[in-house]
Amino acid sequence: MDIFSHSSKSETLRYIEITDEQKKKIQPVKGFKSGDFVSSKYYSSHDWLDRRRDPILIYLRYISHFVYIIQGFFKIYKYFCIFMIIKLICKLFKILNKAA
């Protein structure tokens, strides 16, 4: 498996050949079905493969942040609905107590 990588020190593309030993360490990334592979050890041990500058990973990071924000809003909305239901029940009991 051979890849092109972006050099973090210079703005040129370099052709890098991955050895058989390194191929064994490469794990498939969850969620990808097209055969894209990422090895965290391989990324962390080489400064020329800078994960932060990979556009796909940047987009995935933005999407995951957006999902976390939406999930947070739903959690807040859920507790707000529970609070409003309890408040409505309390009002109902007050009305029933006045009527009795």
PyMOL commands that place a pseudoatom at each C-alpha (Angstrom):
pseudoatom trace, name=CA, resn=MET, resi=1, chain=A, elem=C, hetatm=0, pos=[0.000, 0.000, 0.000]
pseudoatom trace, name=CA, resn=ASP, resi=2, chain=A, elem=C, hetatm=0, pos=[1.538, 3.276, -1.079]
pseudoatom trace, name=CA, resn=ILE, resi=3, chain=A, elem=C, hetatm=0, pos=[0.266, 6.708, -0.131]
pseudoatom trace, name=CA, resn=PHE, resi=4, chain=A, elem=C, hetatm=0, pos=[0.861, 10.369, -0.877]
pseudoatom trace, name=CA, resn=SER, resi=5, chain=A, elem=C, hetatm=0, pos=[1.275, 12.511, 2.186]
pseudoatom trace, name=CA, resn=HIS, resi=6, chain=A, elem=C, hetatm=0, pos=[1.424, 16.213, 2.842]
pseudoatom trace, name=CA, resn=SER, resi=7, chain=A, elem=C, hetatm=0, pos=[4.641, 17.364, 4.439]
pseudoatom trace, name=CA, resn=SER, resi=8, chain=A, elem=C, hetatm=0, pos=[4.112, 19.537, 7.495]
pseudoatom trace, name=CA, resn=LYS, resi=9, chain=A, elem=C, hetatm=0, pos=[7.575, 21.120, 7.129]
pseudoatom trace, name=CA, resn=SER, resi=10, chain=A, elem=C, hetatm=0, pos=[7.445, 21.933, 3.426]
pseudoatom trace, name=CA, resn=GLU, resi=11, chain=A, elem=C, hetatm=0, pos=[4.479, 22.443, 1.142]
pseudoatom trace, name=CA, resn=THR, resi=12, chain=A, elem=C, hetatm=0, pos=[5.438, 19.601, -1.203]
pseudoatom trace, name=CA, resn=LEU, resi=13, chain=A, elem=C, hetatm=0, pos=[3.881, 16.178, -1.643]
pseudoatom trace, name=CA, resn=ARG, resi=14, chain=A, elem=C, hetatm=0, pos=[6.128, 13.209, -0.990]
pseudoatom trace, name=CA, resn=TYR, resi=15, chain=A, elem=C, hetatm=0, pos=[5.598, 9.633, -2.093]
pseudoatom trace, name=CA, resn=ILE, resi=16, chain=A, elem=C, hetatm=0, pos=[5.934, 7.237, 0.854]
pseudoatom trace, name=CA, resn=GLU, resi=17, chain=A, elem=C, hetatm=0, pos=[6.006, 3.475, 0.651]
pseudoatom trace, name=CA, resn=ILE, resi=18, chain=A, elem=C, hetatm=0, pos=[4.599, 1.537, 3.606]
pseudoatom trace, name=CA, resn=THR, resi=19, chain=A, elem=C, hetatm=0, pos=[6.452, -1.642, 4.515]
pseudoatom trace, name=CA, resn=ASP, resi=20, chain=A, elem=C, hetatm=0, pos=[4.767, -4.993, 5.199]
pseudoatom trace, name=CA, resn=GLU, resi=21, chain=A, elem=C, hetatm=0, pos=[5.490, -4.599, 8.917]
pseudoatom trace, name=CA, resn=GLN, resi=22, chain=A, elem=C, hetatm=0, pos=[3.675, -1.261, 8.979]
pseudoatom trace, name=CA, resn=LYS, resi=23, chain=A, elem=C, hetatm=0, pos=[0.746, -2.715, 6.984]
pseudoatom trace, name=CA, resn=LYS, resi=24, chain=A, elem=C, hetatm=0, pos=[0.114, -5.189, 9.823]
pseudoatom trace, name=CA, resn=LYS, resi=25, chain=A, elem=C, hetatm=0, pos=[-0.277, -2.306, 12.312]
pseudoatom trace, name=CA, resn=ILE, resi=26, chain=A, elem=C, hetatm=0, pos=[-2.849, -0.463, 10.176]
pseudoatom trace, name=CA, resn=GLN, resi=27, chain=A, elem=C, hetatm=0, pos=[-6.414, -0.786, 11.480]
pseudoatom trace, name=CA, resn=PRO, resi=28, chain=A, elem=C, hetatm=0, pos=[-9.578, 0.091, 9.520]
pseudoatom trace, name=CA, resn=VAL, resi=29, chain=A, elem=C, hetatm=0, pos=[-11.355, 3.237, 10.669]
pseudoatom trace, name=CA, resn=LYS, resi=30, chain=A, elem=C, hetatm=0, pos=[-14.900, 2.687, 11.933]
pseudoatom trace, name=CA, resn=GLY, resi=31, chain=A, elem=C, hetatm=0, pos=[-17.493, 4.164, 9.641]
pseudoatom trace, name=CA, resn=PHE, resi=32, chain=A, elem=C, hetatm=0, pos=[-15.445, 3.970, 6.453]
pseudoatom trace, name=CA, resn=LYS, resi=33, chain=A, elem=C, hetatm=0, pos=[-16.331, 1.317, 3.898]
pseudoatom trace, name=CA, resn=SER, resi=34, chain=A, elem=C, hetatm=0, pos=[-14.208, 2.452, 0.970]
pseudoatom trace, name=CA, resn=GLY, resi=35, chain=A, elem=C, hetatm=0, pos=[-11.006, 0.827, 2.214]
pseudoatom trace, name=CA, resn=ASP, resi=36, chain=A, elem=C, hetatm=0, pos=[-9.505, 3.914, 3.874]
pseudoatom trace, name=CA, resn=PHE, resi=37, chain=A, elem=C, hetatm=0, pos=[-7.093, 2.942, 6.619]
pseudoatom trace, name=CA, resn=VAL, resi=38, chain=A, elem=C, hetatm=0, pos=[-5.617, 4.904, 9.502]
pseudoatom trace, name=CA, resn=SER, resi=39, chain=A, elem=C, hetatm=0, pos=[-3.058, 3.741, 12.025]
pseudoatom trace, name=CA, resn=SER, resi=40, chain=A, elem=C, hetatm=0, pos=[-2.854, 5.869, 15.155]
pseudoatom trace, name=CA, resn=LYS, resi=41, chain=A, elem=C, hetatm=0, pos=[0.644, 4.589, 15.916]
pseudoatom trace, name=CA, resn=TYR, resi=42, chain=A, elem=C, hetatm=0, pos=[1.714, 5.386, 12.372]
pseudoatom trace, name=CA, resn=TYR, resi=43, chain=A, elem=C, hetatm=0, pos=[0.313, 8.909, 12.597]
pseudoatom trace, name=CA, resn=SER, resi=44, chain=A, elem=C, hetatm=0, pos=[1.768, 9.669, 16.003]
pseudoatom trace, name=CA, resn=SER, resi=45, chain=A, elem=C, hetatm=0, pos=[5.254, 8.414, 15.145]
pseudoatom trace, name=CA, resn=HIS, resi=46, chain=A, elem=C, hetatm=0, pos=[5.672, 10.499, 11.957]
pseudoatom trace, name=CA, resn=ASP, resi=47, chain=A, elem=C, hetatm=0, pos=[5.438, 14.272, 11.941]
pseudoatom trace, name=CA, resn=TRP, resi=48, chain=A, elem=C, hetatm=0, pos=[4.957, 14.385, 8.147]
pseudoatom trace, name=CA, resn=LEU, resi=49, chain=A, elem=C, hetatm=0, pos=[1.547, 12.756, 8.538]
pseudoatom trace, name=CA, resn=ASP, resi=50, chain=A, elem=C, hetatm=0, pos=[-0.107, 15.572, 10.414]
pseudoatom trace, name=CA, resn=ARG, resi=51, chain=A, elem=C, hetatm=0, pos=[-3.638, 14.457, 11.318]
pseudoatom trace, name=CA, resn=ARG, resi=52, chain=A, elem=C, hetatm=0, pos=[-4.833, 17.947, 12.113]
pseudoatom trace, name=CA, resn=ARG, resi=53, chain=A, elem=C, hetatm=0, pos=[-4.300, 19.107, 8.524]
pseudoatom trace, name=CA, resn=ASP, resi=54, chain=A, elem=C, hetatm=0, pos=[-6.153, 16.211, 6.892]
pseudoatom trace, name=CA, resn=PRO, resi=55, chain=A, elem=C, hetatm=0, pos=[-9.364, 17.760, 5.499]
pseudoatom trace, name=CA, resn=ILE, resi=56, chain=A, elem=C, hetatm=0, pos=[-11.456, 14.615, 5.996]
pseudoatom trace, name=CA, resn=LEU, resi=57, chain=A, elem=C, hetatm=0, pos=[-10.531, 14.481, 9.682]
pseudoatom trace, name=CA, resn=ILE, resi=58, chain=A, elem=C, hetatm=0, pos=[-11.233, 18.210, 10.043]
pseudoatom trace, name=CA, resn=TYR, resi=59, chain=A, elem=C, hetatm=0, pos=[-14.721, 17.741, 8.560]
pseudoatom trace, name=CA, resn=LEU, resi=60, chain=A, elem=C, hetatm=0, pos=[-15.360, 14.719, 10.778]
pseudoatom trace, name=CA, resn=ARG, resi=61, chain=A, elem=C, hetatm=0, pos=[-14.291, 16.751, 13.804]
pseudoatom trace, name=CA, resn=TYR, resi=62, chain=A, elem=C, hetatm=0, pos=[-16.715, 19.566, 12.874]
pseudoatom trace, name=CA, resn=ILE, resi=63, chain=A, elem=C, hetatm=0, pos=[-19.536, 17.070, 12.313]
pseudoatom trace, name=CA, resn=SER, resi=64, chain=A, elem=C, hetatm=0, pos=[-18.891, 15.365, 15.659]
pseudoatom trace, name=CA, resn=HIS, resi=65, chain=A, elem=C, hetatm=0, pos=[-18.883, 18.733, 17.479]
pseudoatom trace, name=CA, resn=PHE, resi=66, chain=A, elem=C, hetatm=0, pos=[-22.170, 19.623, 15.787]
pseudoatom trace, name=CA, resn=VAL, resi=67, chain=A, elem=C, hetatm=0, pos=[-23.673, 16.276, 16.836]
pseudoatom trace, name=CA, resn=TYR, resi=68, chain=A, elem=C, hetatm=0, pos=[-22.533, 16.821, 20.459]
pseudoatom trace, name=CA, resn=ILE, resi=69, chain=A, elem=C, hetatm=0, pos=[-24.153, 20.270, 20.482]
pseudoatom trace, name=CA, resn=ILE, resi=70, chain=A, elem=C, hetatm=0, pos=[-27.437, 18.874, 19.112]
pseudoatom trace, name=CA, resn=GLN, resi=71, chain=A, elem=C, hetatm=0, pos=[-27.375, 16.057, 21.689]
pseudoatom trace, name=CA, resn=GLY, resi=72, chain=A, elem=C, hetatm=0, pos=[-26.821, 18.634, 24.438]
pseudoatom trace, name=CA, resn=PHE, resi=73, chain=A, elem=C, hetatm=0, pos=[-29.826, 20.650, 23.272]
pseudoatom trace, name=CA, resn=PHE, resi=74, chain=A, elem=C, hetatm=0, pos=[-31.987, 17.522, 23.295]
pseudoatom trace, name=CA, resn=LYS, resi=75, chain=A, elem=C, hetatm=0, pos=[-30.879, 16.687, 26.854]
pseudoatom trace, name=CA, resn=ILE, resi=76, chain=A, elem=C, hetatm=0, pos=[-31.699, 20.222, 28.004]
pseudoatom trace, name=CA, resn=TYR, resi=77, chain=A, elem=C, hetatm=0, pos=[-35.043, 20.103, 26.161]
pseudoatom trace, name=CA, resn=LYS, resi=78, chain=A, elem=C, hetatm=0, pos=[-35.876, 16.749, 27.780]
pseudoatom trace, name=CA, resn=TYR, resi=79, chain=A, elem=C, hetatm=0, pos=[-35.291, 18.131, 31.294]
pseudoatom trace, name=CA, resn=PHE, resi=80, chain=A, elem=C, hetatm=0, pos=[-37.229, 21.296, 30.397]
pseudoatom trace, name=CA, resn=CYS, resi=81, chain=A, elem=C, hetatm=0, pos=[-40.208, 19.172, 29.304]
pseudoatom trace, name=CA, resn=ILE, resi=82, chain=A, elem=C, hetatm=0, pos=[-40.054, 17.147, 32.535]
pseudoatom trace, name=CA, resn=PHE, resi=83, chain=A, elem=C, hetatm=0, pos=[-39.962, 20.389, 34.556]
pseudoatom trace, name=CA, resn=MET, resi=84, chain=A, elem=C, hetatm=0, pos=[-42.953, 21.800, 32.656]
pseudoatom trace, name=CA, resn=ILE, resi=85, chain=A, elem=C, hetatm=0, pos=[-44.973, 18.604, 33.201]
pseudoatom trace, name=CA, resn=ILE, resi=86, chain=A, elem=C, hetatm=0, pos=[-44.256, 18.721, 36.953]
pseudoatom trace, name=CA, resn=LYS, resi=87, chain=A, elem=C, hetatm=0, pos=[-45.210, 22.406, 37.017]
pseudoatom trace, name=CA, resn=LEU, resi=88, chain=A, elem=C, hetatm=0, pos=[-48.455, 21.633, 35.183]
pseudoatom trace, name=CA, resn=ILE, resi=89, chain=A, elem=C, hetatm=0, pos=[-49.306, 18.838, 37.651]
pseudoatom trace, name=CA, resn=CYS, resi=90, chain=A, elem=C, hetatm=0, pos=[-48.688, 21.221, 40.570]
pseudoatom trace, name=CA, resn=LYS, resi=91, chain=A, elem=C, hetatm=0, pos=[-51.032, 23.810, 39.002]
pseudoatom trace, name=CA, resn=LEU, resi=92, chain=A, elem=C, hetatm=0, pos=[-53.649, 21.092, 38.500]
pseudoatom trace, name=CA, resn=PHE, resi=93, chain=A, elem=C, hetatm=0, pos=[-53.442, 20.090, 42.181]
pseudoatom trace, name=CA, resn=LYS, resi=94, chain=A, elem=C, hetatm=0, pos=[-53.749, 23.759, 43.257]
pseudoatom trace, name=CA, resn=ILE, resi=95, chain=A, elem=C, hetatm=0, pos=[-56.883, 24.152, 41.120]
pseudoatom trace, name=CA, resn=LEU, resi=96, chain=A, elem=C, hetatm=0, pos=[-58.324, 20.913, 42.537]
pseudoatom trace, name=CA, resn=ASN, resi=97, chain=A, elem=C, hetatm=0, pos=[-57.582, 22.029, 46.123]
pseudoatom trace, name=CA, resn=LYS, resi=98, chain=A, elem=C, hetatm=0, pos=[-59.320, 25.397, 45.564]
pseudoatom trace, name=CA, resn=ALA, resi=99, chain=A, elem=C, hetatm=0, pos=[-62.335, 23.673, 44.008]
pseudoatom trace, name=CA, resn=ALA, resi=100, chain=A, elem=C, hetatm=0, pos=[-62.671, 21.221, 46.921]
for i in range(1, 100): cmd.bond("trace and resi %d" % i, "trace and resi %d" % (i + 1))
show_as sticks, trace
zoom trace
